[in-house]
Amino acid sequence: MSSSMLPVALQNKLVGYGRTSSAHLSALNIDLIRNIVFILFILRYTRKTFYSLRGYGIFGSIRNVYISLRLFFYGIFLRIPGVRGQVDKQVKEAITNLETKLINSGPDVVRYLTLPKEGMTPEQVRAELDKLAGLEHTRWEDGRVSGAVYHGGEELLKLQAEAFGQFGVANPIHPDVFPGVRKMEAEVVSMVLALFNAPSDGAGVTTSGGTESILMACLAARQKAFLERGVTEPEIKLIFAGLSPIPPTRHSSRLATTSRSSCTVSPCPEPEFKVDVHAVRRLINPNTVLLVGSAPNFPHGIVDDIPALSKLATKYKIPLHVDCCLGSFVVALLKKAGFPEPYEEEGGFDFRQPGVTSISVDTHKYGFAPKGNSVLIYRNKSYRNNQYFIYPDWSGGVYASPSVAGSRPGALIAGCWASLMSIGETGYINSCTEIINAARKFETAVRTDSTISLHMEVIGNPIVSVVAFRSKNGAIDIYDIADDLSAKGWHLNALQSPAAIHVAFTIPTAKAVDLLIADLAEVIGKELEKAEERRSQGKAYILKRGETSALYGVAGSIPDKSVVSRLAEGFLDTLYKA
Ligand SMILES: *Cc1c(COP(=O)(O)O)cnc(C)c1O
């Protein structure tokens, strides 16, 4: 039989046998390599599955799969032609409402859409600025806005403006041209290091805000893990309160997208609303590059168990970041102001805990510096240097920047330094006293006031400046309370999962706390009357939901957040409508 009659594959084999042994070997090698790649592939996924199972447990993993499937099918449902048209219509309506609310229009509003041909005179510009500052707005000046404006005192604002004036052209990227700014920046960092009990070799940087500080902490941790352990698929364990119903693996925060890491969110279970340290321990795997805890977190103002996280960090040799962005100078000075300090018996929440490697502190929050100021401090220089950007080969010269930014505003650093210097430790202790007294007064009112305490409850056990509360027995929808308070000129923060409201006390709001308590009791009374009326008319529920409910109430009950995301997108677009 001639070989040409054999099946092709067999021919090849026979021909193969007849070939030189080196060709034969290379064929074998390719097979071998293919098998190894396949086994590595299987191993990799087995490993991933193993860590997921260990992290979330069998039921948790099943729940994650269930939630993913539900989201998937709900996404398909939303794309059914009839449904899609309805959703599109409602989204468009909501965005139009937003635009009328946010964009000032009217006969006397002049819109400037291109450069004025000839520049205005200083007087004209001043007149325009006066008009802009005077536009109708929620009255932060009367203390009706939660957070947002942390000081706003006339004297301080004047001093900051003077600092801006003197350093308007300054840019710390040229330390030889602006030596004063270099000195001020280094001193701001040093003052914050001292407030958070850093060791003598502690180091830090200033940034444009809390978001940048946290991003830089993540970047430094990722870089450290890559250099020291070769981690290429970094995971960050984030500990956010109130996110437990959201499948952690799907949580893609800004950190994840920007620092090319995946973020894992550990649950913060009721009733404490603190991070579940056991859950964090189970979620740690060889790709974990950073643990994060808050002191306190934004939603409920709760301080996570930093001593326990520090033990984990030390045991597994993983850096631990503490987010003190919000707590800033208030949390640092609690003890000196005579209030209980978080985890005092266990040794505190800052660098006194050996596992803590970095802390973000927003000087533009309770440091009362102008907006655009934050500080990121590290246990020592070796942590900080991982966030440096150094490019020695650039044809523009050897380039080195401490963070992502190139040019930075020297004026803001001067404004920050001037604020810290003029307020001083005693000033900050006094403001801490004022703010914490107001927060505790409000908390006590929610817990004991005859009207409020019957229907509302405080979330967790806040000890810093934020107090979150929710409806206790379901008689009242907390979002209706938010809308009623809005109608009375208050701007508080609506929270979700669980539905709640929070107040972040600041110098202006602290002065208005009695009014807030009175207004809260009043709107609760009003809502009770409304509920009674509905009951007497035999209506079980309200047909027309308020604004906040429309966003959180309705959105909260549907699994897919794509509609909410579209509204948020519309909101952002509105910001840029000239
Ligand atoms: C405000 C805040 C931040 C940072 O926010 P920025 O607006 O970027 O300054 C980070 N964490 C918490 C808990 C905060 O409250």
The ligand as a MOL file (V3000), in Angstrom:
LIG
                    3D

  0  0  0     0  0            999 V3000
M  V30 BEGIN CTAB
M  V30 COUNTS 15 15 0 0 0
M  V30 BEGIN ATOM
M  V30 1 C -14.4370 63.3310 52.0130 0
M  V30 2 C -13.9540 61.9570 52.1810 0
M  V30 3 C -12.9250 61.4550 51.3770 0
M  V30 4 C -12.2420 62.2210 50.2600 0
M  V30 5 O -13.0260 63.0470 49.5400 0
M  V30 6 P -12.5220 64.3130 48.7120 0
M  V30 7 O -13.8280 64.9320 48.3510 0
M  V30 8 O -11.7930 63.8220 47.5250 0
M  V30 9 O -11.6870 65.1770 49.5720 0
M  V30 10 C -12.4720 60.1920 51.6460 0
M  V30 11 N -13.0120 59.4400 52.6210 0
M  V30 12 C -14.0140 59.8970 53.4110 0
M  V30 13 C -14.5450 59.0210 54.5000 0
M  V30 14 C -14.5270 61.1560 53.2070 0
M  V30 15 O -15.5260 61.6090 53.9680 0
M  V30 END ATOM
M  V30 BEGIN BOND
M  V30 1 1 1 2
M  V30 2 1 2 3
M  V30 3 2 2 14
M  V30 4 1 3 4
M  V30 5 2 3 10
M  V30 6 1 4 5
M  V30 7 1 5 6
M  V30 8 2 6 7
M  V30 9 1 6 8
M  V30 10 1 6 9
M  V30 11 1 10 11
M  V30 12 2 11 12
M  V30 13 1 12 13
M  V30 14 1 12 14
M  V30 15 1 14 15
M  V30 END BOND
M  V30 END CTAB
M  END
